[in-house]
Amino acid sequence: MRIKPPALRRGDLIGIVAPASNIRPELLEQGCRELERLGFRTTYRPDITSFRRYFSGADERRTAELLQMVRNPDVRAIFCARGGYGSGRVIPYLEPELFRASPKIICGASDVTLLLSFLDRAGIVSFHGPMVAASIREGEHGYDAQTLLDVLGGACPVRFPLAKTTVLRGGEAVGRLTGGCLSLVTATLGTRYEIDTQDSILVLEDVDAKPYQIDRMLTHLIHAGKLDGVRGLVFGEMLNCTQHQNQGYTLEEVIMDVLDAYRIPILYGFPTGHASRPNVIVPFGVRARLVLPEQGAEPVFELLEPAVSLE
């Protein structure tokens, strides 16, 4: 049983952090205004827009920023500003005990997958979802506000929106949610943050990867034994994951070829992480159900327990 952070309520304070790449101040402000429109308050350090190469400041700055938000008793949730690159250089300085002693909602995606993996290994529920200077700043076109409020508020069940998704293989599965950006998930292999996929519904997404690269990364997971205990698979939109316009095959065909031996339900096109449709938050570490009919009935992807503590 993983530790659940307290639920988020309107009026609560959200701390914004930038553990990876540098951010543009105007995009950050747009995202903060959107969170405030939802009824939350926001705070961030004045140096959050620091610039060092491709990072939002030095590793020490980014680490201190995250730890400051974790230790601040007034901050009820921590949202990442954006992904890019850099979270992997922060997590070695983090102590699991601190996060377990003061569990908080921590939300992000893309490169932040590595931070979510750290939290999962620490036994804490984490949240794969929209980021402040990215999809949140785009308002209703960028992220699914209702699902975010439901998940972070402790609603149950929560049924995820599945419009424009495709059932690649039918079936039913119940399991613990985990996953993230595929290229970062594979980067955890062989580290102390290695993803635990046993008895899971595995959510994988990526962007700008060629089909052969998706093939290679999925094959890497297979070689590492990471698909052996998976009960169901949910793929994101996989934006711009094509070789060229006239490649003569689809990414769906590539995926099904690689996963031919795995007789588990597989859904494709779910808008989480890198998405062209409103970004959907997915809590990692909680139980969910996936029901994918071969034809006829509508597919179902839903939480079976609240993602947060209601005490």
C-alpha positions in Angstrom: 0.0 0.0 0.0 1.5 3.3 -1.1 1.3 6.5 0.9 -1.3 8.9 -0.4 -0.9 12.6 0.0 -3.7 14.8 1.4 -6.5 15.9 -1.0 -6.3 19.3 -2.6 -9.1 21.7 -1.9 -9.9 25.1 -3.4 -8.0 27.8 -1.6 -5.0 25.5 -1.0 -1.4 26.7 -1.9 0.3 25.1 -4.8 4.1 25.4 -5.0 5.6 25.6 -8.5 9.1 24.0 -9.2 11.3 23.7 -12.2 13.4 20.5 -11.8 14.4 20.3 -15.4 14.7 22.8 -18.3 14.5 26.6 -18.1 11.2 28.3 -18.5 9.8 31.5 -19.9 8.4 33.8 -17.2 5.3 34.8 -19.2 4.4 31.1 -19.7 4.8 30.5 -16.0 2.5 33.4 -15.2 -0.1 32.2 -17.6 -0.2 28.8 -15.9 -0.4 30.3 -12.5 -3.3 32.4 -13.5 -5.1 29.3 -14.7 -4.5 27.5 -11.4 -5.8 30.6 -9.6 -8.9 30.5 -11.9 -9.6 27.1 -10.5 -9.5 28.5 -7.0 -6.0 27.7 -5.9 -3.2 30.0 -4.7 0.3 29.6 -6.2 3.9 30.3 -5.0 7.3 29.9 -6.5 10.9 31.1 -5.8 12.1 34.3 -7.5 14.9 32.3 -9.1 12.7 29.7 -10.8 13.5 31.3 -14.1 17.2 30.9 -13.7 19.1 29.8 -16.7 22.1 27.5 -16.9 22.7 25.8 -20.2 19.5 23.9 -20.8 18.5 23.8 -17.1 16.5 26.1 -14.9 19.6 26.9 -12.9 22.3 24.6 -11.3 21.4 21.2 -9.9 21.8 22.7 -6.4 19.2 25.4 -7.1 16.7 23.0 -8.5 17.2 20.5 -5.7 16.9 23.2 -3.0 13.7 24.6 -4.7 12.0 21.2 -4.6 13.0 20.5 -1.0 11.9 23.9 0.1 8.4 23.2 -1.2 8.3 19.8 0.4 9.3 21.2 3.8 6.9 24.2 3.6 3.8 23.2 5.7 1.7 25.8 3.8 2.3 24.1 0.4 -0.3 21.4 -0.2 0.7 20.4 -3.7 3.8 20.7 -5.9 3.4 21.2 -9.7 6.3 21.1 -12.1 6.6 24.0 -14.5 7.8 21.9 -17.5 9.9 19.0 -18.5 12.8 19.0 -20.9 15.9 17.6 -19.2 17.3 17.7 -15.7 15.1 15.8 -13.2 17.6 12.8 -13.2 20.3 15.1 -11.9 18.1 16.2 -8.9 16.8 12.8 -7.6 20.2 11.6 -6.3 20.0 14.3 -3.7 16.5 13.5 -2.5 15.9 11.4 0.7 12.8 9.2 0.5 12.2 9.6 4.3 11.5 13.3 3.9 8.9 12.7 1.2 7.3 9.9 3.2 7.1 12.1 6.3 5.4 14.9 4.5 3.6 13.4 1.5 2.3 15.9 -1.0 0.7 15.8 -4.4 3.6 16.1 -6.9 2.5 16.4 -10.5 4.5 16.5 -13.8 5.3 14.5 -16.9 7.9 14.0 -19.6 11.4 14.4 -18.0 9.6 14.5 -14.6 8.9 10.8 -15.1 12.2 10.2 -13.3 10.9 12.1 -10.2 7.7 10.1 -10.3 9.8 6.9 -10.4 11.7 8.1 -7.3 8.4 8.7 -5.6 7.1 5.3 -6.6 10.2 3.6 -5.2 9.7 5.6 -2.0 6.2 4.1 -1.8 4.3 7.4 -2.5 1.5 8.0 -4.9 2.5 10.5 -7.6 0.7 12.2 -10.5 1.5 12.0 -14.2 -0.2 15.1 -15.4 -0.2 18.6 -16.9 2.5 21.1 -16.1 2.1 24.8 -15.3 4.1 26.5 -18.1 3.0 23.9 -20.6 -0.5 22.4 -21.0 -2.0 24.1 -17.9 -1.3 27.6 -19.3 -3.3 26.7 -22.4 -6.5 26.4 -20.3 -9.4 24.2 -21.3 -7.6 23.3 -24.6 -4.5 22.2 -22.9 -5.6 20.0 -20.0 -8.7 18.3 -18.6 -9.5 20.5 -15.6 -12.4 18.4 -14.4 -10.5 15.2 -14.2 -7.6 17.0 -12.5 -10.0 18.4 -9.8 -11.7 15.0 -9.4 -8.4 13.0 -9.0 -6.7 15.5 -6.7 -9.9 16.0 -4.7 -10.3 12.3 -3.9 -13.2 11.4 -6.1 -13.9 7.7 -6.7 -14.5 6.2 -9.1 -13.0 8.5 -11.7 -13.6 7.4 -15.2 -11.0 8.7 -17.7 -12.2 10.2 -21.0 -11.5 7.8 -23.9 -12.7 9.7 -26.9 -10.5 9.1 -30.0 -8.7 6.2 -28.4 -8.3 2.8 -30.2 -8.5 -0.7 -28.7 -5.5 -2.6 -30.1 -6.3 -5.7 -28.1 -9.5 -6.4 -26.1 -9.7 -7.7 -22.6 -10.0 -6.7 -18.9 -7.4 -5.9 -16.3 -7.1 -4.6 -12.8 -3.7 -3.3 -11.6 -1.7 -0.6 -10.0 -1.1 2.4 -12.3 2.5 3.2 -13.3 4.5 4.4 -16.3 5.4 7.7 -17.8 7.3 8.9 -20.9 8.7 5.7 -22.5 12.2 7.0 -23.1 12.5 8.0 -19.5 10.9 4.8 -18.2 13.6 2.8 -20.1 16.2 5.2 -18.6 15.3 3.9 -15.1 16.4 0.4 -15.9 19.5 -0.7 -14.0 19.2 2.2 -11.5 17.8 2.3 -8.0 14.8 4.1 -9.5 14.0 1.2 -11.8 10.3 1.0 -12.6 8.3 -1.7 -10.8 5.7 -3.0 -13.3 4.5 -6.1 -11.4 0.7 -6.4 -11.4 0.4 -3.1 -13.1 -1.6 -1.2 -15.7 1.4 0.3 -17.5 0.8 3.8 -19.1 3.4 4.7 -21.7 3.7 7.8 -23.9 6.3 9.6 -25.9 6.9 12.3 -28.5 9.1 12.8 -31.6 10.4 9.2 -31.5 10.7 7.2 -34.7 8.8 3.9 -34.9 12.1 1.9 -34.7 13.0 3.8 -31.6 9.6 2.9 -30.0 10.3 -0.7 -31.1 13.7 -0.6 -29.5 12.5 0.8 -26.2 9.6 -1.7 -25.9 12.0 -4.5 -26.7 14.4 -3.2 -24.0 11.5 -3.4 -21.5 10.8 -7.0 -22.7 14.5 -8.0 -22.3 14.5 -6.5 -18.8 11.4 -8.6 -17.9 9.4 -5.5 -17.3 6.3 -6.6 -19.3 6.1 -10.1 -17.7 4.0 -8.8 -14.8 2.0 -6.2 -16.7 -1.8 -6.7 -16.7 -2.8 -4.1 -19.2 -1.2 -1.4 -21.4 -2.3 2.2 -22.1 -0.4 4.1 -24.8 -0.5 7.9 -25.2 -1.1 9.7 -28.4 2.6 9.1 -29.4 2.8 12.5 -31.1 5.0 12.8 -34.2 6.2 9.2 -33.7 6.6 8.5 -37.4 9.5 7.8 -39.7 8.2 9.8 -42.6 4.9 10.6 -44.3 4.9 7.7 -46.7 6.4 5.0 -44.4 3.9 2.4 -45.4 3.0 1.2 -41.9 1.5 2.5 -38.7 3.0 2.8 -35.2 0.1 0.7 -34.0 1.2 -2.1 -36.3 4.7 -1.8 -34.9 3.5 -1.9 -31.3 1.3 -5.0 -31.9 4.2 -6.8 -33.7 6.5 -6.2 -30.7 3.9 -7.1 -28.2 2.5 -10.1 -30.0 3.3 -12.5 -27.2 1.6 -10.5 -24.6 -2.1 -11.4 -24.4 -3.2 -8.4 -22.4 -5.6 -5.5 -23.1 -3.9 -2.6 -25.0 -5.4 0.8 -25.5 -3.8 3.4 -27.8 -4.2 7.2 -28.1 -4.9 8.2 -24.5 -4.1 11.9 -24.0 -1.6 12.0 -21.2 1.9 13.5 -21.1 2.6 14.8 -24.6 -0.9 15.3 -26.0 -2.7 17.3 -28.7 -6.0 17.0 -26.8 -6.7 18.2 -23.2 -4.0 16.5 -21.0 -5.4 14.0 -18.5 -3.8 13.5 -15.1 -3.1 9.9 -14.1 -2.2 8.9 -10.5 0.6 6.4 -10.3 0.5 3.9 -7.4 -3.3 3.4 -7.2 -5.5 0.6 -8.5 -7.4 1.0 -11.7 -9.5 -1.1 -14.1 -9.2 -1.3 -17.8 -12.1 -2.9 -19.8 -11.6 -3.0 -23.6 -14.3 -4.7 -25.6 -13.2 -5.9 -29.0 -16.2 -4.2 -30.6 -19.6 -2.7 -29.7 -19.4 -1.5 -26.1 -17.5 1.6 -25.0 -14.0 1.0 -23.4 -13.6 1.8 -19.7 -10.5 3.1 -17.9 -11.2 4.1 -14.3 -9.8 4.4 -10.8 -10.9 1.9 -8.2 -9.7 3.9 -5.2 -9.2 7.6 -4.3 -5.7 8.8 -5.4 -5.4 11.0 -2.2 -6.0 10.7 1.5 -9.3 12.2 2.6 -8.5 12.2 6.3 
